[in-house]
Amino acid sequence: MRTVLVIDDNPAVAEAMKLLFGLYDIRTLAASTPERGLELVASERVDLVIADMNFSADTTSGDEGVALFRALRAEQPDLPVILLTAWTHLEAAVQLVKAGAADYIGKPWDNDKLLATVENLLELSEATRERRALHEAQRRRRARLAAEHDLRNLVFASDAMERAVELACRVARADARVLITGPNGAGKERIAEIVHANSAHRDGPFVAINCGAIPAELIEAELFGAEAGAYTGATRARAGRFELADGGTLFLDEIGELPLAGQVKLLRVLETGQFEMLGSSKTRTTRVRVVSATNADLGALIRESRFREDLYYRLNVIEIPVPPLTERRADILPLALHFLGAAWRLTEEAEAALLAHDWPGNVRELRNSIERAKLLGREGEVTAADLNLPAAHRAAPEAQRRAADPGSGRSDSPGRAEAEEPSRELIEASLRESGGNISRAAQSLGLSRQALYRRMERFNLRP
């Protein structure tokens, strides 16, 4: 049951609120002193606190309310607190709201306005409680994942990347061939390293080859090795990647770029474990786990007869998709701070610029941007100007929205926050229409209560 704690030295205040809230299935607890209020917060499930600003006789400074608010904040930082105050204590209440109080209500109060504020804050409190529970479950899950597996110091915070990492750890011990899909720079090789580090081949070598970076006429020699004289310039025998990776893992990056001739030879090795070096008739045997990756649509390549369907099914026993960075925005700041290092810091504007950018080059682009910004930054600080990202001019409003919803995509109107900065007249009208209720006025303006208070202070406005 939803529970409100009323902390007031006047028993009539708590009794009146208990009668009002009881009509709406809201449980009300009462405390006549700050000390008793703090005891109830520690021992009971409390969703909202309504606290007076003064408790001692003939005291009007509000200092006791300030001390109580700070103690509540120390005990439960996310617990919403409504302040009960007379208008003479408005300035103290406004300062506490800026410090994080949910709202303030003057005595005597309007029941309808009080009830509306309480209902809204109870909904917010429930959502916060659920979010906190989800975060705690996520923290425990990731701690268990890191304790049970070697994650190769991978930095991530998004659910999407967690799913990819968890799947990599699950399939690692199965010794099945894995195909990792995703765009360039998203971290496919890091996932391949996690598969290797948690497999039965972890004590063997991890050998990587980019199939798209090797000329077609040399790919066979790169994969299987070549005897001296096998081709022009081969003055001595050289081992291929399959031989070098024996007993370990061979990572075939950009497998979609492998020429058809190389695909035929690769298919035979996967089926039999046997191969011949270029220029040799001697059959060799290898015990290698093959993990491949691609940013291409292999299905389309198969339809165009550019990739063998039988090889596709040999490689793709398990597929691990790695999403682009723009779809796992919760990873952006942790990765940026990791690349930045402990000796550097990001300004708020720089963080907002990072969150607003779409990162078409994914993690690789982010790393390069941070390295470039460190060359331009001063005194251990990186600013938005140092990052020089295209979206920097709209970073702040966009980043705020994305921080509230990390899984969301781009805004349809990125400049909306600047274009619709409320004027003094609009703020005054909203306050009049809401009857001076800050929460309702802020909601109608599309602002937080703290943002509305800042603008009221700028325009010297009072409810």
C-alpha positions in Angstrom: 0.0 0.0 0.0 1.3 3.5 -0.8 2.5 5.2 2.3 3.0 8.9 3.1 4.9 10.1 6.2 3.8 13.4 7.7 6.3 15.0 10.0 4.7 18.0 11.8 4.6 19.0 15.5 0.9 19.9 15.1 -1.1 16.6 15.4 -4.1 18.3 13.6 -2.0 18.5 10.4 -1.3 14.8 10.3 -4.9 13.9 11.2 -6.3 16.1 8.5 -4.0 14.6 5.9 -4.7 11.1 7.2 -8.4 11.7 6.6 -7.8 13.1 3.1 -5.4 10.5 1.9 -7.5 7.6 3.4 -10.2 8.4 0.9 -7.7 7.4 -1.8 -6.2 4.3 -0.3 -3.1 6.1 0.8 -1.7 5.0 4.2 -0.5 7.9 6.4 2.1 7.7 9.1 2.7 10.6 11.5 5.7 11.9 13.4 5.7 14.9 15.7 9.5 15.4 15.7 12.3 15.1 13.1 13.9 12.3 15.2 10.8 10.2 15.1 10.3 10.9 11.4 13.8 9.6 10.7 13.1 6.5 12.8 10.0 5.7 10.7 11.9 6.2 7.4 14.5 3.7 8.6 12.0 1.1 9.8 9.0 1.5 7.4 8.5 1.5 3.7 7.8 5.2 3.0 7.0 6.4 -0.5 6.7 10.1 0.3 7.5 12.5 3.1 5.6 15.7 3.9 7.7 17.7 6.4 7.1 21.0 8.3 9.9 23.6 8.3 9.7 24.4 12.0 9.2 22.3 15.1 10.2 24.3 18.2 7.9 26.8 19.7 8.3 30.4 18.5 10.7 29.3 15.8 10.2 30.6 12.3 13.6 30.4 10.6 13.0 27.1 8.8 16.5 25.9 9.9 15.0 22.7 11.5 13.3 21.9 8.2 16.5 22.3 6.4 18.3 20.0 8.8 15.5 17.4 8.5 15.6 17.5 4.7 19.3 17.0 4.7 19.0 14.1 7.1 16.3 12.5 4.9 18.5 13.0 1.8 21.4 11.3 3.5 19.1 8.3 4.6 17.3 7.9 1.3 18.5 10.1 -1.6 15.6 9.2 -3.9 12.8 9.7 -1.4 10.5 12.6 -2.5 10.0 15.3 0.1 7.2 17.9 0.1 7.9 20.9 2.4 5.1 22.5 4.4 5.8 26.2 4.8 4.2 29.6 5.3 4.9 32.2 2.6 7.4 33.9 5.0 9.6 30.8 4.5 9.4 30.8 0.7 13.1 31.5 0.1 14.2 28.6 2.3 11.8 26.3 0.6 12.9 27.4 -2.9 16.5 26.7 -1.9 15.6 23.2 -0.7 13.7 22.5 -3.9 16.8 23.5 -5.9 18.7 21.1 -3.7 16.3 18.2 -4.6 13.1 18.6 -2.6 10.1 17.5 -4.7 7.9 20.6 -4.0 6.6 22.9 -1.3 3.1 23.7 -0.1 2.0 26.7 1.9 -0.2 26.6 5.0 -3.2 26.4 4.9 -3.2 24.2 1.8 -5.7 23.4 -0.9 -6.8 19.8 -0.6 -7.2 19.3 -4.4 -3.7 20.7 -5.1 -2.1 18.7 -2.3 -3.8 15.5 -3.4 -2.7 16.0 -7.1 0.9 16.7 -6.0 0.9 13.7 -3.7 -0.6 11.3 -6.4 2.0 12.5 -8.9 4.9 12.0 -6.5 3.7 8.6 -5.4 3.7 7.5 -9.0 7.2 8.9 -9.4 8.3 7.2 -6.2 7.0 3.8 -7.4 8.7 4.2 -10.8 11.9 5.2 -9.0 11.7 2.2 -6.7 11.1 -0.2 -9.7 14.0 1.4 -11.6 16.3 1.0 -8.6 15.3 -2.6 -8.3 16.1 -3.2 -11.9 19.4 -1.5 -11.6 20.3 -3.6 -8.6 19.3 -6.8 -10.4 21.4 -5.6 -13.3 24.4 -4.9 -11.1 24.2 -8.3 -9.4 23.8 -10.0 -12.8 26.9 -8.3 -14.3 28.9 -8.9 -11.1 28.1 -12.6 -11.4 29.0 -12.6 -15.1 32.4 -10.9 -14.4 33.1 -13.3 -11.5 32.4 -16.4 -13.5 33.9 -15.5 -16.8 36.9 -13.7 -18.3 35.5 -10.6 -19.9 38.9 -9.3 -21.1 38.3 -6.0 -19.3 35.5 -5.1 -21.7 33.8 -1.8 -20.8 30.0 -1.8 -21.3 26.9 -0.6 -19.5 24.1 -1.2 -22.0 21.7 -4.1 -21.9 22.3 -4.8 -25.6 26.1 -5.3 -25.1 25.4 -7.4 -21.9 23.3 -9.8 -24.0 26.1 -10.1 -26.5 28.7 -10.7 -23.8 26.5 -13.2 -22.0 25.8 -15.2 -25.2 29.6 -15.2 -26.0 30.3 -16.7 -22.5 27.6 -19.3 -22.9 28.7 -20.6 -26.2 32.4 -20.4 -25.5 32.6 -23.8 -23.8 30.5 -25.5 -26.4 33.3 -25.5 -28.9 30.8 -24.6 -31.6 31.7 -22.3 -34.5 30.6 -18.8 -33.9 29.7 -16.0 -36.4 29.8 -12.5 -35.0 27.8 -9.9 -36.9 27.7 -6.2 -36.6 29.0 -3.0 -38.2 32.7 -2.0 -38.4 34.2 -0.7 -35.2 31.4 -2.1 -32.9 33.7 -4.5 -31.0 33.3 -7.8 -32.8 37.0 -8.8 -32.2 36.5 -8.1 -28.5 33.6 -10.5 -28.4 35.8 -13.1 -30.3 38.5 -12.7 -27.6 35.9 -13.3 -24.9 34.8 -16.5 -26.7 38.4 -17.7 -26.8 39.2 -16.7 -23.2 36.3 -18.8 -21.9 36.8 -21.8 -24.1 38.7 -25.0 -23.8 41.2 -23.4 -26.2 42.0 -20.5 -23.9 45.6 -21.7 -23.2 46.2 -21.8 -27.0 47.0 -18.9 -29.3 44.4 -16.4 -30.5 45.2 -15.6 -34.1 43.3 -13.0 -36.1 43.2 -12.3 -39.8 41.3 -9.7 -41.7 40.1 -11.5 -44.9 39.3 -8.2 -46.6 42.8 -6.8 -46.1 44.6 -9.7 -47.9 45.0 -9.7 -51.8 43.0 -12.5 -53.3 46.1 -14.2 -54.8 47.7 -14.3 -51.3 44.8 -15.4 -49.2 45.5 -19.1 -49.6 49.1 -18.7 -48.5 48.0 -16.5 -45.5 45.5 -19.1 -44.3 47.4 -22.4 -45.0 51.0 -21.3 -45.4 53.4 -21.7 -48.4 56.5 -23.6 -49.3 59.6 -21.8 -50.5 59.2 -20.9 -54.2 55.4 -21.5 -54.1 54.9 -18.0 -55.6 57.0 -15.1 -56.7 58.8 -13.6 -53.7 58.4 -16.7 -51.5 62.0 -17.3 -50.7 61.4 -19.4 -47.7 58.6 -21.6 -46.2 56.1 -19.7 -44.1 53.4 -21.0 -41.7 49.8 -20.1 -42.4 47.2 -18.9 -39.8 45.7 -22.3 -39.3 49.1 -23.7 -38.3 49.9 -20.8 -36.1 46.5 -21.1 -34.4 46.8 -24.9 -33.8 45.3 -25.7 -30.4 43.7 -22.2 -30.1 41.3 -20.0 -31.9 41.4 -18.5 -35.4 39.4 -15.3 -35.8 38.4 -14.7 -39.4 37.4 -11.1 -39.6 35.3 -9.8 -42.5 34.7 -13.3 -43.7 32.3 -12.0 -46.4 35.4 -10.6 -48.2 37.0 -14.1 -48.6 37.3 -15.0 -52.3 35.4 -18.0 -53.6 38.6 -20.0 -54.1 39.6 -19.4 -50.5 36.0 -20.3 -49.4 36.4 -23.8 -51.0 39.7 -24.4 -49.2 38.3 -23.1 -45.9 35.2 -25.4 -46.2 37.4 -28.5 -46.5 39.4 -27.5 -43.4 36.3 -27.0 -41.4 34.9 -30.4 -42.5 38.1 -32.5 -42.2 40.6 -30.5 -40.1 43.1 -31.1 -42.9 44.9 -28.8 -45.4 48.0 -28.5 -47.6 50.4 -25.6 -47.7 50.6 -23.8 -51.0 53.2 -25.6 -53.2 53.1 -28.8 -51.0 51.3 -32.1 -51.4 51.8 -33.0 -47.8 48.5 -33.1 -45.9 48.6 -31.5 -42.5 46.1 -31.7 -39.6 45.1 -28.8 -37.3 42.9 -28.5 -34.2 41.5 -25.0 -34.3 38.3 -23.4 -33.2 37.1 -21.0 -35.9 35.3 -17.8 -35.0 34.4 -15.5 -37.8 32.9 -12.0 -38.1 31.3 -9.9 -40.8 29.6 -6.6 -41.3 28.1 -7.8 -44.5 24.7 -9.4 -45.3 25.8 -12.9 -46.0 22.4 -13.9 -47.0 22.5 -11.4 -49.8 26.0 -12.5 -50.8 24.7 -16.1 -51.1 21.9 -15.0 -53.3 24.4 -13.2 -55.5 26.6 -16.3 -55.6 29.4 -14.4 -53.9 29.4 -16.6 -50.8 29.0 -20.3 -50.5 25.8 -21.4 -48.7 27.4 -24.6 -47.3 30.3 -22.5 -45.9 27.8 -20.1 -44.3 26.1 -23.0 -42.4 29.5 -24.4 -41.3 30.5 -21.0 -39.9 27.2 -20.0 -38.4 26.4 -22.6 -35.8 25.9 -19.8 -33.3 25.4 -16.1 -34.3 26.3 -13.3 -31.9 25.0 -9.9 -33.0 26.9 -6.9 -31.8 24.7 -3.8 -32.1 26.1 -0.4 -33.3 27.0 2.1 -30.6 24.0 4.3 -31.5 21.8 1.5 -30.2 23.6 1.1 -26.9 24.0 4.7 -25.9 24.6 3.8 -22.2 28.0 2.6 -23.3 29.1 6.0 -24.7 30.2 7.7 -21.5 31.8 4.7 -19.8 33.8 4.0 -23.0 34.8 7.7 -23.3 36.0 7.8 -19.7 37.9 4.6 -20.2 39.7 6.0 -23.3 40.2 9.3 -21.6 42.0 7.9 -18.5 41.9 8.9 -14.9 44.0 12.0 -15.3 41.4 13.7 -17.6 37.8 14.8 -17.1 34.9 15.7 -19.4 32.9 18.9 -19.0 29.1 18.6 -18.8 28.9 20.1 -22.3 31.4 17.5 -23.6 29.4 14.7 -22.1 26.2 16.1 -23.7 28.0 16.4 -27.1 29.1 12.7 -26.9 25.6 11.6 -26.1 24.1 13.6 -28.9 26.4 12.3 -31.6 25.2 9.2 -33.6 28.7 7.6 -33.9 28.5 6.1 -37.4 32.0 4.8 -36.9 31.0 3.2 -33.6 33.5 2.5 -30.8 36.5 3.0 -33.1 35.3 6.5 -34.0 34.6 7.3 -30.3 38.2 6.2 -29.4 39.7 8.3 -32.1 37.6 11.3 -31.1 38.8 11.1 -27.5 42.4 10.7 -28.5 42.1 13.8 -30.7 40.4 15.8 -28.0 43.2 14.9 -25.5 45.6 16.6 -27.8 43.5 19.7 -27.9 42.4 19.7 -24.2 44.0 21.8 -21.5 44.7 21.2 -17.8 43.3 17.7 -17.9 39.9 18.8 -19.2 38.1 18.0 -22.5 35.4 20.4 -23.6 32.8 20.1 -26.3 34.9 22.3 -28.5 37.8 19.9 -28.2 35.6 17.1 -29.4 34.5 19.1 -32.4 31.5 16.8 -33.1 28.9 17.8 -35.7 26.0 17.6 -33.2 27.7 19.7 -30.5 25.4 22.7 -31.1 22.4 20.7 -30.0 24.1 18.4 -27.6 22.7 19.5 -24.3 18.9 19.1 -24.9 19.3 16.0 -26.9 21.6 14.4 -24.3 19.1 15.1 -21.5 16.4 13.3 -23.4 18.6 10.4 -24.2 20.0 10.1 -20.6 16.3 9.8 -19.5 15.7 7.1 -22.1 19.1 5.5 -23.1 17.4 3.2 -25.7 15.7 5.9 -27.6 16.7 7.0 -31.1 17.2 10.5 -32.5 14.8 13.3 -31.8 12.5 14.4 -34.7 13.2 18.0 -33.7 16.7 18.3 -32.1 16.5 22.0 -31.7 13.2 22.1 -29.9 14.5 22.9 -26.5 16.3 26.0 -27.7 13.4 27.1 -29.9 10.8 26.8 -27.2 12.6 28.4 -24.3 9.6 29.8 -22.2 9.3 33.5 -21.9 8.5 35.4 -18.7 4.9 35.9 -19.9 4.5 32.2 -20.7 5.8 31.2 -17.2 3.5 33.8 -15.5 0.5 32.4 -17.5 1.4 28.8 -16.5 1.7 29.7 -12.9 -1.7 31.5 -12.9 -3.4 28.5 -14.7 -1.9 26.1 -12.2 -3.0 28.2 -9.2 0.7 28.5 -8.2 1.3 24.8 -8.2 4.9 24.5 -9.3 4.7 20.8 -10.4 1.7 21.5 -12.7 3.2 24.7 -14.1 6.5 22.9 -14.8 4.7 20.0 -16.5 2.7 22.3 -18.7 6.0 24.1 -19.8 7.8 20.8 -20.4 10.3 21.6 -17.6 11.4 20.0 -14.4 10.6 21.7 -11.2 14.2 22.7 -10.7 14.4 24.1 -14.2 11.2 26.2 -13.6 12.6 27.5 -10.3 15.8 28.6 -12.0 13.8 30.6 -14.6 11.5 32.1 -11.9 14.6 33.2 -10.1 16.0 34.7 -13.3 12.8 36.7 -14.0 12.3 37.5 -10.3 8.9 35.7 -10.2 7.0 34.3 -7.2 4.1 31.8 -7.2 
